[in-house]
Amino acid sequence: MNRSAFLFKLFCLLVCLLPILQACPQNCHCHGGDLHHVICDNVGLRKIPKVAEQTRLLNLQRNNFPVLPTNGFRDLRNLVSLHLQHSHIREISSGAFRGLKQLVYLYLSNNDINVIRMGAFDDLTELTYLYIDHNKIADLPKGLLSPMINLFILQLGSNKLRELKSGVFSGTKDLRWLYLSNNSISSIQPGALDDVENLAIFHLDKNQLTSYPLAAMSKLRVVEDLKLSHNPIKVIPDLAFQSFGRYMETLSLDNMGLEKFSDKAFAGTTTLKTVHIENNKLSSLPGSFPFNRLETLTMSNNPWHCSCQLAPLRRWLESTRSRPDAACASPSQARGQQIRDTAALRGCKLPTRRSKKGSRH
Ligand SMILES: *[C@@H]1O[C@H](CO)[C@@H](O)[C@H](O)[C@H]1NC(C)=O
């Protein structure tokens, strides 16, 4: 074979192979340009399809992948966004995402995931957004999440978690938004939140906590939005929010069966703007309750005891344009009257603010 014939054959081989290497998987849509999007939404796939190495977005939602195998995406080192929602996933193998060193977005919501093998998230060092809500995850062993050193948002709502163990978030030091709503969490070990002290949004509503997890919470420094609604906690203890009190703007403690705030429960909270405490069993507010920046307070459906201990609340109600429903349950002559209007609070002396100088002695 002479040289030019050889080159011709080589050329042919490359030209013929190129479309095969870059082919769009059957039934999928592919967008070219610099974006390299591959969309295989609801096309009956049962295996991860082969896609071009330069793919940046791969949408495989609404297919059927009971087990995500080891190395299933290994060659996709340019992939930024991977969509696997609604795909009947039950198990994620060790090394399932190996090679995805540029991945930023991973969507695993609305599957049946209950087995996540150790090492499942290996190589996901750039991952920033992980959505794995609406699954059946019952346990998060220590170290499972630790490869994801850049994780910013973790959506784990509507799973079956029962406990947050010490070190569960070790390694995810940049985590800022953590959603754990609608699980079955009844215990948060003291060291569970040690590595996520920069959390800004922390939603723990609709769980089974029976006491406020003070030791674990005290590790948090900058929480702005804390949600504990629908947990059967009866008492909020002293200094509950102190470690992040200068940051917390929104606090949701509604629908808990809450009976009491310890007197120093709100110590150190200086920026609260929105507080939800409706549908509880509260009759009073503690002396530490911070009205100074408060804009929104929902407090209906509590058995408020209308005595002078509610005088600071009355003053706030008079100063605000919002008119929250807040009715007295006792004493009997005030029952059913709005705290804002009742005669039971007329003539109360407001506690005068002691000067800073004198207060420590
Ligand atoms: C809460 O979780 C259950 C299953 O654990 C689910 O069926 C339900 O839809 C979830 N609720 C919300 C509001 O997502």
PDBQT file of the ligand as one rigid body, heavy atoms in Angstrom, charges set to zero:
ROOT
HETATM    1  C1  LIG A 401     -43.073  14.300  53.100  1.00  0.00    +0.000 C 
HETATM    2  O1  LIG A 401     -42.496  13.048  52.918  1.00  0.00    +0.000 OA
HETATM    3  C2  LIG A 401     -43.400  12.036  52.483  1.00  0.00    +0.000 C 
HETATM    4  C3  LIG A 401     -42.660  10.725  52.376  1.00  0.00    +0.000 C 
HETATM    5  O2  LIG A 401     -41.634  10.594  53.311  1.00  0.00    +0.000 OA
HETATM    6  C4  LIG A 401     -43.976  12.406  51.141  1.00  0.00    +0.000 C 
HETATM    7  O3  LIG A 401     -44.930  11.449  50.734  1.00  0.00    +0.000 OA
HETATM    8  C5  LIG A 401     -44.622  13.780  51.214  1.00  0.00    +0.000 C 
HETATM    9  O4  LIG A 401     -45.030  14.178  49.932  1.00  0.00    +0.000 OA
HETATM   10  C6  LIG A 401     -43.638  14.790  51.771  1.00  0.00    +0.000 C 
HETATM   11  N1  LIG A 401     -44.285  16.076  51.956  1.00  0.00    +0.000 N 
HETATM   12  C7  LIG A 401     -43.917  17.154  51.272  1.00  0.00    +0.000 C 
HETATM   13  C8  LIG A 401     -44.666  18.393  51.609  1.00  0.00    +0.000 C 
HETATM   14  O5  LIG A 401     -43.034  17.156  50.450  1.00  0.00    +0.000 OA
ENDROOT
TORSDOF 0
